[in-house]
């Protein structure tokens, strides 16, 4: 991670909040959060039966 400035690396996508302290220690931010959950191509927002769980996960994750 010492060469991140040389490479122009300022952010990385799709890390879980538990991993943020490691990259923050090196001056890198997470530009797109990954919240592990039950979302897949078939078990996502298209199925209304998954909405309650997804809304809960996102309400917890978005403020992070």
N, CA, C and O atoms as a printed pandas DataFrame, in Angstrom:
     atom_number atom_name residue_name chain_id  residue_number  x_coord  y_coord  z_coord
0              1         N          UNK        A               1    0.817   -1.197    0.000
1              2        CA          UNK        A               1    0.000    0.000    0.000
2              3         C          UNK        A               1    0.862    1.263    0.000
3              4         O          UNK        A               1    0.332    2.366   -0.130
4              5         N          UNK        A               2    2.162    1.122    0.141
5              6        CA          UNK        A               2    3.024    2.304    0.172
6              7         C          UNK        A               2    3.015    3.056   -1.150
7              8         O          UNK        A               2    3.243    4.265   -1.159
8              9         N          UNK        A               3    2.763    2.390   -2.249
9             10        CA          UNK        A               3    2.814    3.025   -3.556
10            11         C          UNK        A               3    1.455    3.510   -4.037
11            12         O          UNK        A               3    1.304    3.804   -5.223
12            13         N          UNK        A               4    0.460    3.605   -3.159
13            14        CA          UNK        A               4   -0.881    4.006   -3.562
14            15         C          UNK        A               4   -0.899    5.399   -4.162
15            16         O          UNK        A               4   -1.637    5.641   -5.117
16            17         N          UNK        A               5   -0.109    6.322   -3.632
17            18        CA          UNK        A               5   -0.072    7.684   -4.181
18            19         C          UNK        A               5    0.552    7.675   -5.573
19            20         O          UNK        A               5    0.087    8.379   -6.469
20            21         N          UNK        A               6    1.578    6.897   -5.748
21            22        CA          UNK        A               6    2.239    6.792   -7.045
22            23         C          UNK        A               6    1.277    6.229   -8.092
23            24         O          UNK        A               6    1.302    6.638   -9.252
24            25         N          UNK        A               7    0.437    5.294   -7.673
25            26        CA          UNK        A               7   -0.541    4.678   -8.576
26            27         C          UNK        A               7   -1.786    5.539   -8.735
27            28         O          UNK        A               7   -2.585    5.299   -9.641
28            29         N          UNK        A               8   -1.968    6.534   -7.876
29            30        CA          UNK        A               8   -3.168    7.361   -7.934
30            31         C          UNK        A               8   -4.359    6.695   -7.269
31            32         O          UNK        A               8   -5.504    7.040   -7.560
32            33         N          UNK        A               9   -4.105    5.748   -6.382
33            34        CA          UNK        A               9   -5.174    5.022   -5.709
34            35         C          UNK        A               9   -5.652    5.800   -4.493
35            36         O          UNK        A               9   -4.916    5.962   -3.519
36            37         N          UNK        A              10   -6.883    6.277   -4.556
37            38        CA          UNK        A              10   -7.461    7.016   -3.440
38            39         C          UNK        A              10   -8.634    6.294   -2.814
39            40         O          UNK        A              10   -8.980    6.549   -1.660
40            41         N          UNK        A              11   -9.254    5.389   -3.571
41            42        CA          UNK        A              11  -10.450    4.696   -3.082
42            43         C          UNK        A              11  -10.529    3.309   -3.716
43            44         O          UNK        A              11   -9.919    3.029   -4.748
44            45         N          UNK        A              12  -11.296    2.468   -3.061
45            46        CA          UNK        A              12  -11.549    1.120   -3.557
46            47         C          UNK        A              12  -13.030    0.820   -3.336
47            48         O          UNK        A              12  -13.625    1.320   -2.381
48            49         N          UNK        A              13  -13.615    0.030   -4.186
49            50        CA          UNK        A              13  -15.040   -0.290   -4.099
50            51         C          UNK        A              13  -15.278   -1.639   -3.447
51            52         O          UNK        A              13  -14.410   -2.511   -3.411
52            53         N          UNK        A              14  -16.484   -1.772   -2.936
53            54        CA          UNK        A              14  -17.059   -3.043   -2.501
54            55         C          UNK        A              14  -16.310   -3.735   -1.365
55            56         O          UNK        A              14  -16.044   -4.936   -1.416
56            57         N          UNK        A              15  -15.979   -2.961   -0.352
57            58        CA          UNK        A              15  -15.453   -3.547    0.876
58            59         C          UNK        A              15  -16.518   -3.455    1.950
59            60         O          UNK        A              15  -17.306   -2.509    1.980
60            61         N          UNK        A              16  -16.537   -4.424    2.815
61            62        CA          UNK        A              16  -17.469   -4.403    3.940
62            63         C          UNK        A              16  -16.961   -3.419    4.993
63            64         O          UNK        A              16  -15.754   -3.200    5.093
64            65         N          UNK        A              17  -17.857   -2.824    5.776
65            66        CA          UNK        A              17  -17.443   -1.867    6.805
66            67         C          UNK        A              17  -16.362   -2.402    7.743
67            68         O          UNK        A              17  -15.526   -1.633    8.218
68            69         N          UNK        A              18  -16.366   -3.692    8.011
69            70        CA          UNK        A              18  -15.352   -4.256    8.904
70            71         C          UNK        A              18  -13.939   -4.133    8.329
71            72         O          UNK        A              18  -12.963   -4.194    9.078
72            73         N          UNK        A              19  -13.819   -3.960    7.013
73            74        CA          UNK        A              19  -12.519   -3.852    6.353
74            75         C          UNK        A              19  -12.030   -2.411    6.207
75            76         O          UNK        A              19  -10.874   -2.190    5.847
76            77         N          UNK        A              20  -12.879   -1.445    6.476
77            78        CA          UNK        A              20  -12.512   -0.047    6.273
78            79         C          UNK        A              20  -11.328    0.423    7.100
79            80         O          UNK        A              20  -10.508    1.178    6.577
80            81         N          UNK        A              21  -11.186    0.021    8.365
81            82        CA          UNK        A              21  -10.042    0.515    9.135
82            83         C          UNK        A              21   -8.689    0.204    8.501
83            84         O          UNK        A              21   -7.756    1.000    8.613
84            85         N          UNK        A              22   -8.575   -0.940    7.840
85            86        CA          UNK        A              22   -7.308   -1.316    7.210
86            87         C          UNK        A              22   -6.940   -0.324    6.106
87            88         O          UNK        A              22   -5.802    0.141    6.043
88            89         N          UNK        A              23   -7.896   -0.002    5.241
89            90        CA          UNK        A              23   -7.568    0.910    4.135
90            91         C          UNK        A              23   -7.465    2.354    4.609
91            92         O          UNK        A              23   -6.675    3.132    4.074
92            93         N          UNK        A              24   -8.261    2.711    5.610
93            94        CA          UNK        A              24   -8.196    4.075    6.134
94            95         C          UNK        A              24   -6.834    4.361    6.747
95            96         O          UNK        A              24   -6.347    5.490    6.692
96            97         N          UNK        A              25   -6.233    3.356    7.319
97            98        CA          UNK        A              25   -4.899    3.478    7.903
98            99         C          UNK        A              25   -3.873    3.895    6.842
99           100         O          UNK        A              25   -2.835    4.476    7.158
100          101         N          UNK        A              26   -4.182    3.591    5.598
101          102        CA          UNK        A              26   -3.272    3.891    4.491
102          103         C          UNK        A              26   -3.770    5.055    3.627
103          104         O          UNK        A              26   -3.269    5.279    2.525
104          105         N          UNK        A              27   -4.761    5.792    4.141
105          106        CA          UNK        A              27   -5.264    6.963    3.423
106          107         C          UNK        A              27   -6.196    6.657    2.267
107          108         O          UNK        A              27   -6.374    7.490    1.379
108          109         N          UNK        A              28   -6.790    5.480    2.265
109          110        CA          UNK        A              28   -7.695    5.066    1.195
110          111         C          UNK        A              28   -9.114    5.013    1.754
111          112         O          UNK        A              28   -9.317    4.628    2.905
112          113         N          UNK        A              29  -10.078    5.395    0.950
113          114        CA          UNK        A              29  -11.472    5.314    1.367
114          115         C          UNK        A              29  -12.195    4.241    0.556
115          116         O          UNK        A              29  -11.729    3.813   -0.500
116          117         N          UNK        A              30  -13.321    3.829    1.067
117          118        CA          UNK        A              30  -14.172    2.887    0.344
118          119         C          UNK        A              30  -15.264    3.712   -0.328
119          120         O          UNK        A              30  -16.102    4.304    0.351
120          121         N          UNK        A              31  -15.257    3.751   -1.644
121          122        CA          UNK        A              31  -16.185    4.610   -2.382
122          123         C          UNK        A              31  -17.544    3.958   -2.638
123          124         O          UNK        A              31  -18.503    4.646   -2.989
124          125         N          UNK        A              32  -17.633    2.653   -2.468
125          126        CA          UNK        A              32  -18.904    1.958   -2.643
126          127         C          UNK        A              32  -18.927    0.803   -1.647
127          128         O          UNK        A              32  -18.127   -0.129   -1.738
128          129         N          UNK        A              33  -19.844    0.879   -0.707
129          130        CA          UNK        A              33  -19.914   -0.099    0.378
130          131         C          UNK        A              33  -20.494   -1.428   -0.091
131          132         O          UNK        A              33  -21.397   -1.471   -0.927
132          133         N          UNK        A              34  -19.967   -2.487    0.455
133          134        CA          UNK        A              34  -20.534   -3.816    0.251
134          135         C          UNK        A              34  -21.174   -4.237    1.563
135          136         O          UNK        A              34  -20.498   -4.291    2.591
136          137         N          UNK        A              35  -22.445   -4.532    1.544
137          138        CA          UNK        A              35  -23.141   -5.012    2.725
138          139         C          UNK        A              35  -23.539   -6.453    2.456
139          140         O          UNK        A              35  -24.459   -6.709    1.680
140          141         N          UNK        A              36  -22.854   -7.393    3.091
141          142        CA          UNK        A              36  -23.208   -8.784    2.841
142          143         C          UNK        A              36  -24.648   -9.060    3.243
143          144         O          UNK        A              36  -25.136   -8.550    4.251
144          145         N          UNK        A              37  -25.282   -9.829    2.484
145          146        CA          UNK        A              37  -26.668  -10.137    2.781
146          147         C          UNK        A              37  -27.172  -11.243    1.894
147          148         O          UNK        A              37  -26.403  -12.029    1.342
148          149         N          UNK        A              38  -28.450  -11.286    1.772
149          150        CA          UNK        A              38  -29.071  -12.358    1.015
150          151         C          UNK        A              38  -29.399  -11.949   -0.418
151          152         O          UNK        A              38  -30.122  -12.662   -1.114
152          153         N          UNK        A              39  -28.883  -10.828   -0.858
153          154        CA          UNK        A              39  -29.206  -10.321   -2.190
154          155         C          UNK        A              39  -28.467  -11.127   -3.260
155          156         O          UNK        A              39  -27.266  -11.375   -3.158
156          157         N          UNK        A              40  -29.200  -11.518   -4.259
157          158        CA          UNK        A              40  -28.613  -12.169   -5.424
158          159         C          UNK        A              40  -29.441  -11.738   -6.630
159          160         O          UNK        A              40  -30.353  -10.921   -6.505
160          161         N          UNK        A              41  -29.128  -12.275   -7.762
161          162        CA          UNK        A              41  -29.885  -11.909   -8.960
162          163         C          UNK        A              41  -31.333  -12.377   -8.888
163          164         O          UNK        A              41  -32.199  -11.810   -9.554
164          165         N          UNK        A              42  -31.603  -13.399   -8.092
165          166        CA          UNK        A              42  -32.976  -13.889   -7.985
166          167         C          UNK        A              42  -33.638  -13.521   -6.654
167          168         O          UNK        A              42  -34.865  -13.533   -6.558
168          169         N          UNK        A              43  -32.857  -13.200   -5.643
169          170        CA          UNK        A              43  -33.400  -12.861   -4.324
170          171         C          UNK        A              43  -33.130  -11.398   -3.990
171          172         O          UNK        A              43  -32.539  -11.103   -2.951
172          173         N          UNK        A              44  -33.546  -10.500   -4.838
173          174        CA          UNK        A              44  -33.265   -9.092   -4.630
174          175         C          UNK        A              44  -34.514   -8.247   -4.588
175          176         O          UNK        A              44  -35.594   -8.726   -4.242
176          177         N          UNK        A              45  -34.358   -6.981   -4.945
177          178        CA          UNK        A              45  -35.459   -6.036   -4.853
178          179         C          UNK        A              45  -36.634   -6.374   -5.773
179          180         O          UNK        A              45  -37.743   -5.883   -5.563
180          181         N          UNK        A              46  -36.407   -7.191   -6.767
181          182        CA          UNK        A              46  -37.517   -7.561   -7.653
182          183         C          UNK        A              46  -38.551   -8.419   -6.932
183          184         O          UNK        A              46  -39.718   -8.439   -7.324
184          185         N          UNK        A              47  -38.141   -9.120   -5.892
185          186        CA          UNK        A              47  -39.071   -9.948   -5.122
186          187         C          UNK        A              47  -39.538   -9.207   -3.882
187          188         O          UNK        A              47  -38.752   -8.969   -2.964
188          189         N          UNK        A              48  -40.804   -8.843   -3.850
189          190        CA          UNK        A              48  -41.308   -8.053   -2.726
190          191         C          UNK        A              48  -41.158   -8.775   -1.389
191          192         O          UNK        A              48  -41.117   -8.129   -0.341
192          193         N          UNK        A              49  -41.078  -10.071   -1.413
193          194        CA          UNK        A              49  -40.911  -10.811   -0.163
194          195         C          UNK        A              49  -39.553  -10.556    0.500
195          196         O          UNK        A              49  -39.371  -10.878    1.674
196          197         N          UNK        A              50  -38.607   -9.984   -0.237
197          198        CA          UNK        A              50  -37.276   -9.689    0.297
198          199         C          UNK        A              50  -37.138   -8.240    0.756
199          200         O          UNK        A              50  -36.131   -7.885    1.370
200          201         N          UNK        A              51  -38.118   -7.409    0.475
201          202        CA          UNK        A              51  -38.015   -5.973    0.754
202          203         C          UNK        A              51  -37.724   -5.644    2.209
203          204         O          UNK        A              51  -36.844   -4.827    2.482
204          205         N          UNK        A              52  -38.429   -6.250    3.143
205          206        CA          UNK        A              52  -38.244   -5.911    4.563
206          207         C          UNK        A              52  -36.794   -6.137    5.002
207          208         O          UNK        A              52  -36.202   -5.281    5.660
208          209         N          UNK        A              53  -36.236   -7.265    4.645
209          210        CA          UNK        A              53  -34.843   -7.557    5.005
210          211         C          UNK        A              53  -33.854   -6.636    4.319
211          212         O          UNK        A              53  -32.883   -6.190    4.929
212          213         N          UNK        A              54  -34.101   -6.352    3.053
213          214        CA          UNK        A              54  -33.208   -5.472    2.306
214          215         C          UNK        A              54  -33.251   -4.040    2.838
215          216         O          UNK        A              54  -32.213   -3.395    2.983
216          217         N          UNK        A              55  -34.446   -3.551    3.123
217          218        CA          UNK        A              55  -34.580   -2.198    3.658
218          219         C          UNK        A              55  -33.831   -2.098    4.984
219          220         O          UNK        A              55  -33.131   -1.113    5.219
220          221         N          UNK        A              56  -33.965   -3.101    5.854
221          222        CA          UNK        A              56  -33.262   -3.108    7.131
222          223         C          UNK        A              56  -31.748   -3.061    6.905
223          224         O          UNK        A              56  -31.054   -2.254    7.525
224          225         N          UNK        A              57  -31.237   -3.918    6.026
225          226        CA          UNK        A              57  -29.798   -3.945    5.747
226          227         C          UNK        A              57  -29.293   -2.602    5.227
227          228         O          UNK        A              57  -28.235   -2.130    5.644
228          229         N          UNK        A              58  -30.044   -1.990    4.322
229          230        CA          UNK        A              58  -29.613   -0.724    3.749
230          231         C          UNK        A              58  -29.745    0.429    4.729
231          232         O          UNK        A              58  -28.921    1.343    4.718
232          233         N          UNK        A              59  -30.769    0.402    5.580
233          234        CA          UNK        A              59  -30.907    1.459    6.585
234          235         C          UNK        A              59  -29.758    1.434    7.575
235          236         O          UNK        A              59  -29.357    2.478    8.090
236          237         N          UNK        A              60  -29.232    0.264    7.842
237          238        CA          UNK        A              60  -28.078    0.155    8.723
238          239         C          UNK        A              60  -26.785    0.528    7.987
239          240         O          UNK        A              60  -25.892    1.144    8.569
240          241         N          UNK        A              61  -26.692    0.157    6.725
241          242        CA          UNK        A              61  -25.453    0.356    5.974
242          243         C          UNK        A              61  -25.238    1.735    5.404
243          244         O          UNK        A              61  -24.105    2.213    5.373
244          245         N          UNK        A              62  -26.279    2.384    4.958
245          246        CA          UNK        A              62  -26.134    3.691    4.294
246          247         C          UNK        A              62  -25.469    4.738    5.182
247          248         O          UNK        A              62  -24.596    5.456    4.695
248          249         N          UNK        A              63  -25.834    4.866    6.467
249          250        CA          UNK        A              63  -25.173    5.873    7.295
250          251         C          UNK        A              63  -23.668    5.639    7.490
251          252         O          UNK        A              63  -22.922    6.576    7.776
252          253         N          UNK        A              64  -23.231    4.393    7.335
253          254        CA          UNK        A              64  -21.821    4.101    7.492
254          255         C          UNK        A              64  -20.979    4.792    6.450
255          256         O          UNK        A              64  -19.757    4.645    6.447
